[in-house]
Amino acid sequence: LLDDTVRAAWVRADSYAVLSALHRDAVEPIWKYFPAEREELRQVVCENHKKDRARLNKHRWKLGFKGAKALKHELNLSGEVIE
């Protein structure tokens, strides 16, 4: 809604959900009357994006560390020398 880019999304619900879509063409005329709200929304989106990236990176590090520990343990069991 904020930038003129093609977006795709998917949703998964554990129970019944009512969904709707807000198309850029419908909201674009409104932004000229509420520029402060548009900027606030942009800031919120940017903050959430940064948090999501940090959370994903932390998750990847944990997976990598867990995999490295498992590999080291596996090599120890096979009798290979690990320094």
Accessible surface in RSA format (square Angstrom, percent):
REM  Atomic radii and reference values for relative SASA: ProtOr
REM  Chains: A
REM  Algorithm: Lee & Richards
REM  Probe-radius: 1.40
REM  Slices: 20
REM RES _ NUM      All-atoms   Total-Side   Main-Chain    Non-polar    All polar
REM                ABS   REL    ABS   REL    ABS   REL    ABS   REL    ABS   REL
RES LEU A   1    73.54  41.0  44.13  31.6  29.41  73.9  44.13  31.0  29.41  79.1
RES LEU A   2    17.55   9.8  14.19  10.2   3.36   8.5  14.19  10.0   3.36   9.0
RES ASP A   3    76.73  53.7  68.17  67.8   8.56  20.3  19.82  46.7  56.91  56.8
RES ASP A   4   124.23  87.0  95.92  95.5  28.30  66.9  23.72  55.8 100.51 100.2
RES THR A   5    88.93  63.3  64.61  65.5  24.32  58.0  64.90  87.2  24.04  36.3
RES VAL A   6   151.70  99.8 123.34 111.7  28.36  68.3 128.20 111.4  23.50  63.8
RES ARG A   7   193.77  81.4 161.75  82.5  32.02  76.2  53.12  72.6 140.65  85.2
RES ALA A   8    98.30  90.4  66.15 102.1  32.16  73.1  73.87 104.0  24.44  64.7
RES ALA A   9    99.01  91.0  56.94  87.9  42.07  95.7  64.41  90.7  34.60  91.7
RES TRP A  10   210.49  84.5 185.84  90.0  24.65  57.9 161.67  86.2  48.82  79.2
RES VAL A  11    97.23  64.0  62.63  56.7  34.60  83.4  65.92  57.3  31.31  84.9
RES ARG A  12   200.67  84.3 167.81  85.5  32.86  78.2  53.72  73.4 146.95  89.1
RES ALA A  13    55.58  51.1  22.58  34.9  33.00  75.1  27.97  39.4  27.60  73.1
RES ASP A  14   148.09 103.7 106.11 105.6  41.98  99.3  40.23  94.7 107.86 107.6
RES SER A  15    87.89  74.3  69.53  92.8  18.37  42.3  52.69 112.2  35.20  49.3
RES TYR A  16   196.16  91.6 162.70  92.6  33.46  87.1 134.17 100.8  61.99  76.4
RES ALA A  17    50.32  46.3  23.13  35.7  27.19  61.9  28.78  40.5  21.54  57.1
RES VAL A  18   124.85  82.2  94.24  85.3  30.61  73.8  97.22  84.5  27.63  74.9
RES LEU A  19   120.64  67.2  90.65  64.9  29.98  75.4  93.19  65.4  27.45  73.9
RES SER A  20   117.19  99.0  75.17 100.3  42.02  96.8  48.86 104.0  68.33  95.7
RES ALA A  21    80.22  73.8  47.21  72.9  33.01  75.1  53.10  74.8  27.12  71.8
RES LEU A  22   108.73  60.6  86.84  62.1  21.89  55.0  87.40  61.4  21.33  57.4
RES HIS A  23   125.11  68.4 120.59  83.8   4.52  11.6  80.39  82.9  44.72  52.0
RES ARG A  24    66.28  27.8  60.28  30.7   6.00  14.3  33.50  45.8  32.78  19.9
RES ASP A  25   126.63  88.7 111.19 110.7  15.44  36.5  35.84  84.4  90.79  90.5
RES ALA A  26    61.27  56.3  39.12  60.4  22.15  50.4  49.59  69.8  11.68  30.9
RES VAL A  27    12.08   7.9  11.93  10.8   0.15   0.4  12.08  10.5   0.00   0.0
RES GLU A  28    67.44  38.7  63.80  48.3   3.64   8.7  39.12  75.7  28.31  23.1
RES PRO A  29    71.49  52.1  64.81  59.1   6.68  24.3  71.46  59.0   0.04   0.2
RES ILE A  30    85.07  48.4  83.94  62.5   1.13   2.7  85.07  61.3   0.00   0.0
RES TRP A  31    24.50   9.8  22.41  10.8   2.09   4.9  22.53  12.0   1.96   3.2
RES LYS A  32   147.05  71.7 114.15  70.0  32.90  78.3  70.87  63.8  76.18  81.1
RES TYR A  33   156.55  73.1 131.41  74.8  25.14  65.4  98.12  73.7  58.43  72.0
RES PHE A  34   102.77  51.4 101.53  62.9   1.24   3.2 102.77  62.3   0.00   0.0
RES PRO A  35    88.46  64.5  82.66  75.4   5.80  21.1  83.92  69.3   4.54  28.2
RES ALA A  36    72.83  67.0  59.16  91.3  13.66  31.1  67.60  95.2   5.23  13.9
RES GLU A  37    89.39  51.3  85.51  64.7   3.88   9.2  42.92  83.0  46.47  37.9
RES ARG A  38    55.92  23.5  55.92  28.5   0.00   0.0  18.33  25.0  37.60  22.8
RES GLU A  39    82.05  47.1  81.23  61.5   0.82   1.9  41.31  79.9  40.74  33.3
RES GLU A  40   108.67  62.4 106.10  80.3   2.57   6.1  32.56  63.0  76.11  62.1
RES LEU A  41    66.04  36.8  63.20  45.2   2.84   7.1  65.63  46.1   0.41   1.1
RES ARG A  42    69.62  29.2  69.62  35.5   0.00   0.0  28.92  39.5  40.70  24.7
RES GLN A  43    96.44  53.9  93.71  68.5   2.72   6.5  24.92  53.1  71.51  54.2
RES VAL A  44    68.00  44.7  67.91  61.5   0.09   0.2  68.00  59.1   0.00   0.0
RES VAL A  45    74.97  49.3  72.55  65.7   2.42   5.8  73.93  64.2   1.03   2.8
RES CYS A  46    63.33  47.9  60.17  67.1   3.16   7.4  17.49  44.3  45.84  49.4
RES GLU A  47    97.09  55.7  95.08  71.9   2.01   4.8  32.37  62.6  64.71  52.8
RES ASN A  48    73.50  50.7  72.78  70.3   0.72   1.7  19.11  46.0  54.39  52.6
RES HIS A  49   100.48  54.9  96.84  67.3   3.64   9.3  65.96  68.0  34.52  40.2
RES LYS A  50   144.27  70.4 137.74  84.5   6.53  15.5  83.85  75.5  60.42  64.4
RES LYS A  51   127.97  62.4 122.22  75.0   5.75  13.7  77.86  70.1  50.11  53.4
RES ASP A  52    69.54  48.7  65.27  65.0   4.27  10.1  23.43  55.1  46.11  46.0
RES ARG A  53   141.28  59.3 139.11  70.9   2.17   5.2  33.97  46.4 107.31  65.0
RES ALA A  54    62.32  57.3  51.17  79.0  11.15  25.4  57.11  80.4   5.21  13.8
RES ARG A  55   152.27  63.9 145.75  74.3   6.52  15.5  72.09  98.5  80.18  48.6
RES LEU A  56    81.58  45.4  77.45  55.4   4.13  10.4  81.05  56.9   0.53   1.4
RES ASN A  57    69.83  48.2  68.97  66.7   0.86   2.1  18.29  44.0  51.54  49.8
RES LYS A  58   129.89  63.4 124.02  76.1   5.87  14.0  72.76  65.5  57.13  60.9
RES HIS A  59    95.34  52.1  93.17  64.8   2.17   5.6  59.68  61.5  35.66  41.5
RES ARG A  60   143.05  60.1 134.27  68.4   8.78  20.9  46.91  64.1  96.14  58.3
RES TRP A  61   197.36  79.2 192.67  93.3   4.69  11.0 168.68  89.9  28.68  46.5
RES LYS A  62   123.86  60.4 118.50  72.7   5.36  12.8  74.54  67.1  49.32  52.5
RES LEU A  63    96.93  54.0  88.97  63.7   7.96  20.0  89.29  62.7   7.64  20.6
RES GLY A  64    46.11  56.9   0.00   N/A  46.11  56.9  38.42 105.4   7.69  17.2
RES PHE A  65   130.24  65.2 124.40  77.1   5.84  15.2 128.44  77.9   1.79   5.1
RES LYS A  66   138.56  67.6 136.44  83.7   2.12   5.1  85.62  77.1  52.94  56.4
RES GLY A  67    39.04  48.1   0.00   N/A  39.04  48.1  33.89  93.0   5.15  11.5
RES ALA A  68    58.09  53.4  46.92  72.4  11.17  25.4  52.32  73.7   5.76  15.3
RES LYS A  69   122.51  59.8 116.34  71.4   6.17  14.7  64.72  58.3  57.79  61.6
RES ALA A  70    57.93  53.3  47.22  72.9  10.71  24.4  55.10  77.6   2.83   7.5
RES LEU A  71   100.12  55.8  97.62  69.8   2.51   6.3  99.65  70.0   0.47   1.3
RES LYS A  72   117.41  57.3 114.90  70.5   2.51   6.0  59.71  53.7  57.69  61.5
RES HIS A  73   110.26  60.3 108.18  75.2   2.08   5.3  72.72  74.9  37.54  43.7
RES GLU A  74   113.10  64.9 110.91  83.9   2.19   5.2  35.31  68.3  77.80  63.5
RES LEU A  75    55.45  30.9  55.45  39.7   0.00   0.0  55.45  38.9   0.00   0.0
RES ASN A  76    80.62  55.6  61.30  59.2  19.32  46.5  19.90  47.9  60.72  58.7
RES LEU A  77   134.18  74.7 101.35  72.5  32.82  82.5 104.14  73.1  30.03  80.8
RES SER A  78    75.36  63.7  34.97  46.7  40.39  93.1  47.34 100.8  28.02  39.3
RES GLY A  79    60.93  75.1   0.00   N/A  60.93  75.1  34.96  95.9  25.97  58.2
RES GLU A  80   103.36  59.3  89.91  68.0  13.45  32.0  37.37  72.3  65.99  53.9
RES VAL A  81   134.98  88.8 102.96  93.2  32.02  77.1 107.17  93.1  27.81  75.4
RES ILE A  82    61.61  35.1  29.46  21.9  32.15  77.5  32.95  23.7  28.66  77.8
RES GLU A  83   202.41 116.2 133.60 101.1  68.80 163.8  82.59 159.7 119.81  97.8
END  Absolute sums over single chains surface
CHAIN  1 A     8352.6       7048.5       1304.1       5022.9       3329.7
END  Absolute sums over all chains
TOTAL          8352.6       7048.5       1304.1       5022.9       3329.7
